[in-house]
């Protein structure tokens, strides 16, 4: 498993791509669970456990659905496992790195620094998603970053629609 974490970190550093990951249903399932756990931990800082769990599951399903739809439309369905593993794994890895900053913002300690770090991690996450999409579809950086931005924006909108109490929309 250490080798997989190292590969995911290399993807986050833009030195590897999803094609370097194994195409494994087992690994996809494991990383889906890991992503749900990390997302749950992030959301549970500010809301109850049931809403946190449901949001984490929806978030993972959105990644899986986006990956499938993107590769289907791009006629690259054979890359589904590797691409989805990369998206789920890097989401979990960056989310795990963001946990201390999120917790700091919620308890009111070092809010400005935590906010700056969190925004930096969000931009990094966007760039990593664009990198994965670029490698998966064989598209340009501009196209891939645009598609990643649309996915991130769309997923935030779906989460806000389904969980208005989490998004602060009452």
Secondary structure, DSSP 8 states (H G I E B T S, - for coil): -HHHHHHHHHHHTTSS-GGGS---HHHHHHHHHHHHHHHHHHHTTTS-HHHHHHHHHHHHHHHHHHHHHHHHHTT-GGGHHHHHHHHHHHHHHHHHHHHHHHHHHHHTSSHHHHHHHHHHHHHHHHHHHHHHHHHHHT--HHHHHHHHHHHHHHHHHHHHHH-HHHHT--
